[in-house]
Amino acid sequence: MEKLASRCVMESRLLKRHARYFVALSSSSSLQQQQQQIRAYNSHYTLVSGDDFRTQQELERTTTTTSSLPEAPGLKEAEEVGRSPSETSKYWGVVGKTYTKEDGSTWSWKCFKPSDTYQSDMNIDLKKHHKPENFSDSFAYWTVKSLRIPTDLFFRKRYGCRAMMLETVAAVPGMVGGMLLHCQSIRRFQHSGGWIKALLEEAENERMHLMTFMEVSNPKWYERALVFTVQGIFFNAYFLLYVISPRLAHRITGYLEEEAIYSYTSFLAEIDNGHIPNGPAPAIAIDYWRLPKDATIRDVVMVVRADEAHHRDVNHFAADIHKQGKELHEAPAPVGYH
């Protein structure tokens, strides 16, 4: 509003000046007098930009005021790109909110809000297992079992790096499934029954597992290269599989989660036996799972294992829905099921 008001004032002054000029010009009787009026007008007013005419006194006053201001840090860089990040944020109205914790301290995470945090359900049955009932189930089961062999050979007892690799793979199915259901919902003009959100929640939860274990382990360069390769292969393979058979895709994911539970149980055993230090939990884990301030790595592994059990149930449930000849939107979606 201030910019608009100043613009209106400037244009009003401009119109008055043009009016005085044309009145004087029309009253001039000879061509010589009109030329003198034009030269006088040009010498008195200066074209700054567009239709912005200012007197020499106004230009000197503006220059003096501007030059007396201190140069803001990063001003040259901001001028080069057009706007500074803060100016861009204000221009588009996208301003990040500031959150506080229950104790009044500032919330330091940008990747999730306090409303995204939760306390994991530790009472879930960890031993639940889906027994293969047909060829499709058996294929899914033995595919996952065969994938465990190279993982055991490569990582052995390095469960921190093993967990990191596991989460880079586990975060893919939910994203792929949610993305394809999203496209299907648009294509068919129908609701997903909440399954898009449920699967994307799963993908986000698995990603938070990865962000947590990145604080615990320090992957080597070849492990990062392996993650890059495995993720590229698995994403494309799972994408094609979900297009061909969502039932088989969800069943494979269910068995992957069962293997994840087994891996985290072995992780806990190594901690309890003293083979892996039980250090303090990362700050991101304490805030995300609402753990006590004195929580340890063991507490983190416990809540992550519980999350994997929930993901196991969701994917076996989805596979059973498809087995019954139905689609996911026909069954209640486990939104917020942690």
N, C-alpha and C positions, 0 to 999 in steps of 0.2 A: 504493500500500500504506500509506503514511503517513497519507493522508486516511482510509482505511478503518479503520485502527487507532485514530485519534483519535475517529472517529465511534462506534466500539464502546465506547471508554472513556466518552464523553459519555453514551451511552444507558444504560450500566451505572450511572453515577452518578444518572441521572434515575430509573431504576427503584427504586434504593435510597431516594431521596427520597420517591417516590410511596408506597412501602411503609411508610415511617415515618409518613407523613401518614395513610394509611388505618388503620394500627394505632391511632394516637392518636385518630382520629375514631371508630372502633368502640368504643373503651374509654370514650368519654364517655357518661355516663349520661343526661344531659338534652339537650334541643334547644338550650338556651342555651349549654351547654358546647361542643356541636358547632359552633355559629356562631362562637364565640370561636376555636376551632381553625382554622376556615376563614380568618378574618381574619388570624390569626397567620401562616398559611402564605402567604397572598397578600402580606403585608407583608414576608416574608422572601425569597420567590422571585419573580423577574420573568420573564414570558414574553418571550423575545427573538424567536424565529421558530419557527413550527411547534410542535414539542414540546420546544424548547430552553429549559429553565428554568435560570436562573442566580441566584446570590445577589448582593446589592448589592455586596459586596466583590469578587466575580469580575467584575462589570460595570465597576467603577471601575478594576480592574487591567488589564482588556482595553482600556478606553478610553485609559488612560495610555500603555500600550505602543504602541497604534496611532497616537496623536497624536504620539508622539516620533519616529516614523519620518519621513524626508524624503519629500516628495511626488515620485513618479517623473514624468519629463517625459512629457507626453501622456496622463497618467492620466485626466483628465476626458474626453478624446476616446475613450479605450479603454473607459471605463465606459459612454459613450453607445452604442457599437456592441456592447458585450457583452464582447469580448475584444480584446486587442492582436494585431497580425499574428503576433508571435512566440508568443503564447499559443495562437492558433488553429493555428499550424503544429505545436506540440507536442501539442495536444489531438488532432488528427487523425493524428498520426504522419507527416506529410508534411514532412520536414526536408530542405532542400537540402544537397547534398554540396559539400564544398570540394575543388577539384582544383588541382594544381600542374603547371607545365610541366617539361620535362626539365631545365632549368637551376635548378629549385627555386623559381622565382617563382610567385606566385599566379595562377591562371587567372581572367581577368577577364570572360569571356563567359558569359552565362546562356542564350543561344539555341542553343549547341551545346557538346558536351563534347570533351575531347581525343580520345576514341575515334571521334568523327565526322570528324576531320580526315584528310586524305590528300594524296598527291602525285599530281598529274594526269599521265596518260599522254600525253606529248608526241609519241609516235611514231605516233599515229593518222593515217590517210590523210585529209587535209583536202579533197582534190579528188574524193572519191567522190560519185557523183551517180546518182540513180535516174531512168532515162529513162521517161517516160510510156509505158505499154503498152496502155492502153485509154481509153475515154471518162472513166471515174472518175479515173484518174491525171491525164489532161489537164485535167480540171475542177479538181482540187486544185492542179496546177502553176500554171495561169493565174489562179486565185483569189489565190494567194500573190503572184504577180507584180504583179497589179493593186493589192494592198494596199501594195506597196512605193512606188508612185507618190506618194500623198499624204504618206507618211513622208519621202521625199526632199525634197519641196517644203517641208515644215514645218520639218524639222531641218537640212537641208543639211549643213554640215560640223561641226555641233555634236555630235560623236560621244559625248561624255559624257552629254548629255541623251538622245541617240538610244538609247544602250545602256540607260539607265534605262527609257525607254518600252518598248523591246524586251523587257526582263525582266519588266515588269508583265504583258505578254501571254503570254510564254513560260512563266510559272509557273502558268498556268491549266490547260492540257491534262492535265498529270500529275495534278493534284488532281481534276479532273472524272473522268478515266478511272479513277483509283484509287477514288474514291467510288462510281461506278456499278458497278465490279467488286465492291466490298465488298458493296453491296446485292444484287447478283446471286448472290454466294457464299452469303449468308444465305438468300436466297429459294429457291435450288436445293439447299441443304444439301450443298454441295461445295466443295472447296478451289480456290483461285485459281491454284495452281501457283507462288505467289510473285510474281505479277504485280501484286497490290495494293501490296505493299511496293516493288517496282521503280518503279512509276509515282509513288508518293508520294515516293520518294527523288529522282526527277527534279524534282518540284515543289519540294521543299525545296532542292535544289541551285540551281535557278533563282532561288528567293527569296534565297539567299545571294549570288547575283550582284547582285541588286538592292540588298541591304544594303551591298554593297561599293561600287557606283557611286553610292550616295547620299552616300558620303564624298568622292567625287571631284567630282561636279557639284552645283550648287545650283539645283534647278528653280524656275522662277518660278510665280506663283500660277495663271496660265492653263495652264501645263504640268501642274500638279497636277490642275486641273479636267479637262484632257484625259485624263489617266490614269484618273481616276474614271469618266468617260464611256465610254472605250474598254473598260475592264475590265468594266463592267456589260453592255455590248452583247456583247462577245466571250464572256464566261462563259455567258450564256444561249444564244447562238447555238451555241457549241460543245457545250453540254449537250444541246441538241435534236439536233444532228448526231450525237453519239456514241450517243444512244438509237436513232436511225434507222439509222446506218451506222458502226459502229466502224472498219471498214476505211478509209472515206473520211476519218474524223476523224484517224486515225493517219497517213495519207498526207499530209494537209494539214500536220500537225505536223512530219513529216519534211522537207517543203519549207520550212517556216518556219525550221527549224534550219539548212538549207542557206543561206538568206538571212542568218541570223545569222552564219554563218561568213564570208560575203562582207563583211558590215558590219564585223566585227571585224578582218578583213584590211585593209580600208580605214582603220580606226582606227589600226592599226599603221603603215601607210604615212604617215599624217599625223604620227605621233610621230617616225618616222625622218626625215622631211623637215623637222622642226623647227617645224611649224605648231601642234603641241600640246605643251605642256611635259611633259617626262618626269619628273615629281616622284616623291617617295617613295611606296611602296605603303601603303595604309591598314593599320593594325594588325590589323584583322579579317581582311584578305586574307592577311597573313603567317602568322597562326595557322591559318586554315582550310585553306590549301593547303600549309602547311609550307614557306613560301618563306624564303629567306635574309633576315636582318635588314636588309640593304641593298637589298632588292628595290625595283623601281620600278613605275610605272604600266604600262610596257611588259610587264613580267613578269606582271602581273595579267591584262592583255588576252590574253596568250599562253595562260594556263591556262584562262581563261574560254572562249576559242575552242576549245580541246581538249575542254572539257566539252560544248559545243554539238555537236561532231562525234560524240561518244558518244550524245547524245540523238537526233541524226539517225539513227544506225544502229538504235537501239532502236525508234524509231517506224516506220521503213521495214520493219524486221523484223516488227513487230506487224501492219502492214498486209499483208505477204506471207503471214502465217499465216492471216489472215482470207480472203485471196485463194484459198488452197488449200482453203477450205471447212471449216477447223478453228477451234477456239476457243483463246484464249490459254493456258488452263490445260493444253492438250495439248502445249505446247512449253516448253522450259526458260526460266525467267524470268531476265533479266540483272540479278539483284540485286547491288548494289555495283559495277555496271559504270560506272566513271569513267575 
